[in-house]
Amino acid sequence: MASKKDWILKFYFFFILVLLIRKTKALFSPNSEEHLYFEILSAFHPLLIFTFLLKVIQLVVNFFNCIPLYCAIDHKKFLTPVVWRILFCFKLVFDIFGQPYEMKELSALYHGEPKTALLAMAIGVFIYLPWYLIIFQYAFKEKIFLAKS
C-alpha cells in the first residue's frame, strides 16, 4: 500500500505535468498572449527568435526533469547521477534565462502592483521549490534518496 508521502508525490508529479503541458500549449497556440509576444519579438529582429528557442529548450529540459519526480514515487534509479546533475544545472540556467515572457509580465505587474508581483513570485517559489529539492536529492544524494522511507 502506498504511503501518504507517495500519494503526495503522485499528486505533485501530475500537478507539475499539467503545468508543463499548459505552458507548452500557451507557447505554441497561435491565440495565446505568449505566442503573440514571441511573434512580435521576431518581427523586430530575426535574432530575437533566440528568446523563443530559450523558452523551447526550457520546456524540454523541464519535461526531462519530470523523470526524477516520477522516479521519486517508487524510489527507482534511472540513468546515472551525473546525467541528473547536468540536467539539474540546465534546469537552473533555463529557468532563469528561458522565461522572457514571464519576466516581462512580472516586471510589468511589479511596476503597477508591487505587492501582487511579490506574492506571485512567492507562489512560484512555493510551487517549484519541492521539484528543485527532489531533483537535487536525486542527482546529488542518490543513496539517501533511493532508500525507502
Backbone hydrogen bonds in HBPLUS format (Angstrom, degrees):
<---DONOR---> <-ACCEPTOR-->    atom                        ^
c    i                          cat <-CA-CA->   ^        H-A-AA   ^      H-
h    n   atom  resd res      DA  || num        DHA   H-A  angle D-A-AA Bond
n    s   type  num  typ     dist DA aas  dist angle  dist       angle   num
A0007-TRP N   A0003-SER O   3.12 MM   4  6.49 153.5  2.19 148.1 155.1     1
A0008-ILE N   A0004-LYS O   2.97 MM   4  6.25 153.8  2.04 148.1 155.4     2
A0009-LEU N   A0005-LYS O   2.92 MM   4  6.18 157.7  1.97 148.0 154.2     3
A0010-LYS N   A0006-ASP O   2.88 MM   4  6.12 153.0  1.95 145.2 152.7     4
A0011-PHE N   A0007-TRP O   2.96 MM   4  6.16 165.8  1.98 148.5 152.1     5
A0012-TYR N   A0008-ILE O   2.85 MM   4  6.04 163.6  1.88 150.8 155.9     6
A0013-PHE N   A0009-LEU O   2.79 MM   4  5.92 156.9  1.84 147.4 153.8     7
A0014-PHE N   A0010-LYS O   3.04 MM   4  6.30 168.0  2.05 154.4 156.3     8
A0015-PHE N   A0011-PHE O   2.87 MM   4  6.04 149.2  1.96 147.0 156.8     9
A0016-ILE N   A0012-TYR O   2.89 MM   4  6.09 165.0  1.91 154.1 156.8    10
A0017-LEU N   A0013-PHE O   2.92 MM   4  6.11 157.4  1.97 147.6 154.8    11
A0018-VAL N   A0014-PHE O   2.92 MM   4  6.06 157.6  1.97 144.0 149.3    12
A0019-LEU N   A0015-PHE O   3.02 MM   4  6.32 158.0  2.07 147.3 153.5    13
A0020-LEU N   A0016-ILE O   2.90 MM   4  6.19 157.8  1.95 151.6 157.4    14
A0021-ILE N   A0017-LEU O   2.92 MM   4  6.17 157.2  1.98 149.7 156.2    15
A0022-ARG N   A0018-VAL O   2.91 MM   4  6.11 159.5  1.95 150.5 156.2    16
A0023-LYS N   A0019-LEU O   2.92 MM   4  6.15 154.2  1.98 146.6 153.9    17
A0024-THR N   A0020-LEU O   2.90 MM   4  6.09 155.9  1.96 146.2 152.8    18
A0025-LYS N   A0021-ILE O   2.87 MM   4  6.08 159.5  1.91 148.6 154.4    19
A0026-ALA N   A0022-ARG O   2.90 MM   4  6.08 157.6  1.95 146.0 152.2    20
A0027-LEU N   A0023-LYS O   2.99 MM   4  6.18 144.9  2.12 141.1 150.3    21
A0028-PHE N   A0024-THR O   3.12 MM   4  6.37 156.1  2.18 151.1 156.1    22
A0029-SER N   A0025-LYS O   2.82 MM   4  5.61 132.1  2.05 149.2 159.5    23
A0032-SER N   A0029-SER O   3.15 MM   3  5.63 171.8  2.16 121.4 123.4    24
A0036-LEU N   A0032-SER O   3.13 MM   4  6.37 159.8  2.17 144.9 150.6    25
A0037-TYR N   A0033-GLU O   2.87 MM   4  6.12 152.1  1.95 147.0 154.8    26
A0038-PHE N   A0034-GLU O   3.18 MM   4  6.53 158.2  2.23 149.6 153.0    27
A0039-GLU N   A0035-HIS O   2.95 MM   4  6.22 148.7  2.05 147.1 156.8    28
A0040-ILE N   A0036-LEU O   2.87 MM   4  6.11 161.4  1.91 156.2 160.1    29
A0041-LEU N   A0037-TYR O   2.96 MM   4  6.23 158.9  2.01 146.5 152.9    30
A0042-SER N   A0038-PHE O   2.99 MM   4  6.12 164.4  2.02 144.0 147.9    31
A0043-ALA N   A0039-GLU O   3.03 MM   4  6.23 132.5  2.27 137.3 150.1    32
A0043-ALA N   A0040-ILE O   3.11 MM   3  5.02 129.3  2.38  93.3 107.3    33
A0044-PHE N   A0040-ILE O   3.25 MM   4  6.60 138.6  2.43 145.6 154.9    34
A0044-PHE N   A0041-LEU O   3.12 MM   3  5.40 134.2  2.34 102.6 114.2    35
A0045-HIS N   A0041-LEU O   3.42 MM   4  6.85 159.3  2.47 152.5 156.3    36
A0048-LEU N   A0045-HIS O   2.99 MM   3  5.62 156.3  2.05 119.2 126.5    37
A0049-ILE N   A0046-PRO O   3.25 MM   3  5.89 165.8  2.27 114.5 118.0    38
A0050-PHE N   A0047-LEU O   3.06 MM   3  5.85 166.7  2.08 117.8 122.1    39
A0051-THR N   A0048-LEU O   3.14 MM   3  5.76 150.0  2.24 112.6 117.9    40
A0052-PHE N   A0049-ILE O   2.93 MM   3  5.10 123.3  2.26 100.3 115.2    41
A0053-LEU N   A0049-ILE O   3.04 MM   4  6.48 152.6  2.11 149.7 157.7    42
A0054-LEU N   A0050-PHE O   2.94 MM   4  6.26 149.4  2.03 146.2 154.5    43
A0055-LYS N   A0051-THR O   3.15 MM   4  6.41 151.1  2.24 139.8 146.6    44
A0056-VAL N   A0052-PHE O   2.97 MM   4  6.33 156.3  2.03 150.5 157.1    45
A0057-ILE N   A0053-LEU O   2.88 MM   4  6.08 165.2  1.90 152.9 156.8    46
A0058-GLN N   A0054-LEU O   2.90 MM   4  6.07 152.9  1.97 142.3 150.4    47
A0059-LEU N   A0055-LYS O   3.01 MM   4  6.31 155.0  2.07 147.5 153.3    48
A0060-VAL N   A0056-VAL O   2.98 MM   4  6.29 160.2  2.02 152.1 157.4    49
A0061-VAL N   A0057-ILE O   2.87 MM   4  6.06 168.6  1.88 156.9 159.8    50
A0062-ASN N   A0058-GLN O   2.91 MM   4  6.07 155.5  1.97 144.9 152.2    51
A0063-PHE N   A0059-LEU O   2.91 MM   4  6.17 151.4  1.99 147.1 154.6    52
A0064-PHE N   A0060-VAL O   3.02 MM   4  6.36 158.0  2.07 150.6 156.3    53
A0065-ASN N   A0061-VAL O   2.89 MM   4  6.14 144.1  2.02 142.9 153.9    54
A0066-CYS N   A0063-PHE O   3.12 MM   3  5.23 158.4  2.17 102.6 108.3    55
A0067-ILE N   A0064-PHE O   3.16 MM   3  5.79 159.4  2.20 113.6 119.3    56
A0070-TYR N   A0066-CYS O   2.90 MM   4  6.24 150.4  1.99 151.7 160.2    57
A0071-CYS N   A0067-ILE O   2.80 MM   4  6.08 161.9  1.83 156.5 162.1    58
A0072-ALA N   A0068-PRO O   2.86 MM   4  5.94 131.2  2.10 137.0 148.9    59
A0073-ILE N   A0070-TYR O   3.18 MM   3  5.66 146.8  2.29 109.1 117.1    60
A0075-HIS N   A0071-CYS O   2.85 MM   4  5.61 114.5  2.28 143.0 160.8    61
A0076-LYS N   A0071-CYS O   3.08 MM   5  5.01 154.7  2.14 136.6 141.7    62
A0083-VAL N   A0080-THR O   3.14 MM   3  5.55 125.5  2.45 107.9 119.5    63
A0084-TRP N   A0080-THR O   3.43 MM   4  6.87 158.2  2.48 148.1 153.5    64
A0085-ARG N   A0081-PRO O   2.81 MM   4  6.06 143.3  1.94 148.1 159.2    65
A0086-ILE N   A0082-VAL O   3.02 MM   4  6.28 158.9  2.07 149.7 154.2    66
A0087-LEU N   A0083-VAL O   2.94 MM   4  6.22 163.4  1.97 149.1 154.1    67
A0088-PHE N   A0084-TRP O   2.81 MM   4  5.84 146.4  1.92 136.9 146.3    68
A0089-CYS N   A0085-ARG O   3.02 MM   4  6.26 157.6  2.07 144.9 150.2    69
A0090-PHE N   A0086-ILE O   2.89 MM   4  6.21 156.8  1.94 150.0 157.1    70
A0091-LYS N   A0087-LEU O   2.82 MM   4  6.00 152.1  1.90 142.9 150.8    71
A0092-LEU N   A0088-PHE O   3.00 MM   4  6.35 158.3  2.05 149.0 153.9    72
A0093-VAL N   A0089-CYS O   3.00 MM   4  6.28 168.6  2.02 153.6 156.0    73
A0094-PHE N   A0090-PHE O   2.80 MM   4  5.92 174.7  1.81 159.0 160.9    74
A0095-ASP N   A0091-LYS O   2.82 MM   4  5.72 141.3  1.97 143.7 153.1    75
A0096-ILE N   A0092-LEU O   3.24 MM   4  6.37 134.8  2.45 136.9 147.1    76
A0096-ILE N   A0093-VAL O   3.19 MM   3  5.34 134.4  2.41  96.7 108.8    77
A0097-PHE N   A0093-VAL O   2.90 MM   4  6.16 172.2  1.91 157.3 159.3    78
A0098-GLY N   A0094-PHE O   2.74 MM   4  4.58 135.5  1.94 117.2 127.2    79
A0103-MET N   A0099-GLN O   2.99 MM   4  6.14 159.3  2.03 154.8 161.0    80
A0104-LYS N   A0100-PRO O   2.97 MM   4  6.14 159.3  2.01 147.8 152.8    81
A0105-GLU N   A0101-TYR O   2.90 MM   4  6.09 158.2  1.95 150.3 157.1    82
A0106-LEU N   A0102-GLU O   2.87 MM   4  6.02 158.6  1.91 147.3 153.0    83
A0107-SER N   A0103-MET O   2.84 MM   4  5.97 154.0  1.90 143.4 151.3    84
A0108-ALA N   A0104-LYS O   2.91 MM   4  6.07 159.5  1.95 147.2 152.2    85
A0109-LEU N   A0105-GLU O   2.99 MM   4  6.19 155.3  2.05 143.1 150.3    86
A0110-TYR N   A0106-LEU O   2.83 MM   4  6.03 149.4  1.93 144.8 153.5    87
A0111-HIS N   A0107-SER O   3.10 MM   4  6.41 149.8  2.20 147.1 153.6    88
A0112-GLY N   A0108-ALA O   3.30 MM   4  6.59 147.1  2.42 142.0 150.1    89
A0113-GLU N   A0109-LEU O   2.66 MM   4  5.61 168.7  1.68 161.0 165.1    90
A0117-ALA N   A0113-GLU O   3.08 MM   4  6.37 157.1  2.13 155.1 162.1    91
A0118-LEU N   A0114-PRO O   2.94 MM   4  6.17 159.8  1.98 152.1 157.0    92
A0119-LEU N   A0115-LYS O   2.94 MM   4  6.13 151.1  2.02 142.5 150.9    93
A0120-ALA N   A0116-THR O   2.86 MM   4  6.10 153.6  1.93 145.5 152.8    94
A0121-MET N   A0117-ALA O   2.93 MM   4  6.22 153.6  2.01 146.5 153.6    95
A0122-ALA N   A0118-LEU O   2.93 MM   4  6.14 157.3  1.99 145.0 151.3    96
A0123-ILE N   A0119-LEU O   2.90 MM   4  6.15 156.8  1.96 150.4 156.5    97
A0124-GLY N   A0120-ALA O   2.99 MM   4  6.19 156.9  2.04 144.4 150.8    98
A0125-VAL N   A0121-MET O   2.94 MM   4  6.23 157.3  1.99 151.0 156.7    99
A0126-PHE N   A0122-ALA O   2.90 MM   4  6.08 161.0  1.93 147.7 153.5   100
A0127-ILE N   A0123-ILE O   2.89 MM   4  6.11 150.1  1.98 149.1 156.8   101
A0128-TYR N   A0124-GLY O   3.04 MM   4  6.18 165.4  2.06 150.5 153.9   102
A0129-LEU N   A0125-VAL O   2.85 MM   4  5.51 146.9  1.96 152.3 156.8   103
A0131-TRP N   A0128-TYR O   3.12 MM   3  5.30 120.4  2.50 103.0 117.4   104
A0132-TYR N   A0128-TYR O   3.17 MM   4  6.55 159.6  2.22 156.3 161.5   105
A0133-LEU N   A0129-LEU O   2.97 MM   4  6.25 162.2  2.00 156.7 161.8   106
A0134-ILE N   A0130-PRO O   2.91 MM   4  6.12 157.9  1.96 150.1 155.4   107
A0135-ILE N   A0131-TRP O   2.96 MM   4  6.19 167.1  1.98 155.3 158.8   108
A0136-PHE N   A0132-TYR O   2.84 MM   4  5.96 160.6  1.88 150.2 156.4   109
A0137-GLN N   A0133-LEU O   2.94 MM   4  6.11 162.9  1.97 146.9 151.3   110
A0138-TYR N   A0134-ILE O   2.88 MM   4  6.04 158.6  1.93 148.2 154.8   111
A0139-ALA N   A0135-ILE O   2.86 MM   4  6.02 149.9  1.95 149.0 156.7   112
A0140-PHE N   A0136-PHE O   2.77 MM   4  5.75 167.8  1.78 157.9 161.6   113
A0141-LYS N   A0137-GLN O   2.90 MM   4  4.70 144.0  2.03 120.0 129.8   114
A0145-PHE N   A0141-LYS O   2.92 MM   4  6.05 159.7  1.96 155.7 162.4   115
A0146-LEU N   A0142-GLU O   2.86 MM   4  5.97 160.8  1.90 158.4 160.9   116
